[in-house]
């Protein structure tokens, strides 16, 4: 790229004002003022002209889109942690660098995960709906009974940054920490969290009181919690997901919740979002959120700053700090 000419950066969604302003200063930036998701045709037009594309996790940057990319497109600087929306193999074949924004959403997502665990086990959303309905008749000794968290077992599926941050919070609520991960975490981390490692996900699921999904969506984790594995969980168990909807067989989960084979679920993500099954929406024992686990002002600004650093570093001829590497495939 020419040092004199600013790179053309196409941003697919509305970002925080402070981030957009800085991007306008640094680059030749095209913003999405309307904040409407781009169609496939609009994304194709963007990759044909952009030097840098800044998509979000809901933009499908698949092989069909990347096949239309002009030779000038050298960087896809994604605004988000997950990269399952980008065809990394095709990007690599075409010599396109892909970056993400890891780390900055850890604490926010862990907060929301803990909030969902509390909400579903203590029936917070149900209680809120009851008060709003005007049908609450006052306190009663057997009204709106939930379950105590103290002394229960929490099984964390995916012990990365977010899983570990959740474990630290959960210990404060008296939960015993158990986890399943591709690799066992460092002994010092395990000792700090007083965490029990399970090599067998099946065995862990069968023994937990609460299960939290905190692993990324990859081909290996698609329906990791399959119908068979969900049936291993005990009827009093709660399931929480703030990772990706595709990790759970949502139809199987819904059937089990309808039959009372699970106590409840707290879901911030869905298999076919933004579409949410009417059957799920009709269940009282489910807390449903609109993919807002990382939705804090501070987190979004931190994400934007990481995007800017990745783009600026790349444009200056250096390797961006948040490149998506082979190990993530």
Long-range contacts (C-beta under 8 A, 24 or more apart in sequence): 1-51, 1-72, 1-74, 1-315, 7-51, 7-52, 7-311, 7-315, 8-49, 8-50, 8-51, 8-52, 8-72, 9-50, 9-51, 9-52, 9-53, 9-54, 9-311, 10-46, 10-49, 10-50, 10-52, 10-53, 10-54, 11-54, 12-37, 12-38, 12-43, 12-46, 12-53, 12-54, 12-55, 12-56, 12-59, 13-37, 13-55, 13-56, 13-58, 13-59, 13-79, 15-54, 15-79, 15-300, 15-304, 16-297, 16-300, 16-301, 16-304, 18-301, 18-304, 19-300, 19-301, 19-304, 19-305, 19-307, 19-308, 22-304, 22-308, 23-308, 23-311, 26-308, 26-311, 26-312, 27-52, 27-311, 27-315, 40-64, 40-65, 44-68, 47-73, 51-75, 52-76, 52-77, 52-311, 52-314, 52-315, 53-77, 54-78, 54-79, 54-307, 54-311, 55-79, 55-85, 55-86, 56-80, 57-81, 57-82, 57-85, 58-85, 59-85, 60-85, 61-85, 61-86, 61-87, 61-91, 62-87, 62-90, 63-87, 63-90, 66-90, 66-91, 66-94, 66-96, 69-94, 69-96, 74-314, 75-99, 75-310, 75-311, 75-314, 75-320, 77-307, 77-310, 77-311, 77-314, 77-320, 78-307, 79-303, 79-304, 79-307, 80-303, 81-105, 81-294, 82-216, 82-217, 82-244, 83-324, 83-328, 84-216, 84-217, 84-218, 84-244, 84-246, 86-324, 88-324, 88-328, 88-329, 89-329, 97-314, 97-320, 97-323, 98-323, 98-324, 99-307, 99-310, 99-314, 99-320, 99-321, 99-322, 99-323, 99-324, 100-322, 100-324, 101-302, 101-303, 101-306, 101-307, 101-310, 101-322, 102-161, 102-322, 103-161, 104-299, 104-302, 104-303, 104-306, 105-162, 105-293, 105-294, 105-299, 105-302, 105-303, 106-161, 106-162, 106-165, 107-165, 108-293, 108-294, 108-295, 108-296, 108-298, 108-299, 109-162, 109-165, 109-242, 109-293, 109-294, 110-162, 110-165, 110-166, 110-168, 110-169, 111-169, 112-242, 112-268, 112-289, 112-292, 112-293, 112-294, 113-162, 113-166, 113-212, 113-214, 113-240, 113-242, 113-293, 114-166, 114-169, 114-170, 114-173, 116-240, 116-242, 116-266, 116-267, 116-268, 116-287, 116-289, 117-149, 117-154, 117-170, 117-210, 117-212, 117-238, 117-240, 117-266, 118-149, 118-173, 119-266, 119-287, 120-238, 120-240, 120-263, 120-264, 120-265, 120-266, 120-285, 120-286, 120-287, 121-146, 121-147, 121-149, 121-210, 121-238, 121-263, 121-264, 122-146, 122-147, 123-285, 124-287, 125-287, 126-284, 126-285, 147-209, 147-236, 147-238, 147-263, 149-173, 149-174, 149-175, 149-210, 150-174, 150-175, 151-176, 152-176, 152-209, 152-210, 153-178, 153-207, 153-208, 153-209, 153-210, 154-178, 154-208, 154-209, 154-210, 154-211, 154-212, 155-179, 155-180, 155-198, 155-204, 155-205, 155-207, 155-208, 155-210, 155-211, 155-212, 156-180, 156-195, 156-211, 156-212, 156-214, 157-201, 157-211, 157-212, 157-213, 157-214, 157-215, 157-224, 157-225, 157-247, 158-213, 158-214, 158-215, 158-216, 158-243, 159-185, 159-195, 159-214, 160-214, 160-215, 160-216, 162-214, 162-242, 162-243, 163-212, 163-214, 163-215, 164-189, 164-193, 166-212, 166-214, 167-193, 167-195, 168-193, 175-210, 178-204, 178-207, 178-208, 179-204, 180-204, 181-215, 201-229, 202-229, 202-232, 205-229, 205-232, 205-233, 206-232, 206-233, 206-234, 208-233, 208-234, 208-237, 209-234, 209-236, 209-237, 209-238, 210-237, 210-238, 210-239, 210-240, 211-237, 211-238, 211-239, 211-240, 212-239, 212-240, 212-241, 212-242, 213-239, 213-240, 213-241, 213-242, 213-243, 213-247, 213-248, 214-242, 214-243, 215-243, 215-247, 216-243, 216-244, 216-328, 217-243, 217-244, 217-246, 217-247, 218-328, 218-329, 221-246, 221-247, 222-246, 222-247, 223-247, 223-248, 223-249, 224-248, 225-249, 225-253, 226-252, 227-252, 230-256, 230-262, 231-256, 231-261, 233-262, 235-260, 235-261, 235-262, 235-263, 236-263, 237-262, 237-263, 238-262, 238-263, 238-264, 238-265, 238-266, 239-264, 239-265, 239-266, 240-265, 240-266, 240-267, 241-265, 241-266, 241-267, 241-268, 241-269, 242-268, 242-269, 242-293, 243-269, 244-269, 245-269, 245-270, 245-271, 245-272, 245-273, 246-271, 250-277, 250-280, 251-277, 254-279, 254-280, 254-283, 257-283, 257-285, 257-286, 258-283, 268-292, 268-293, 269-293
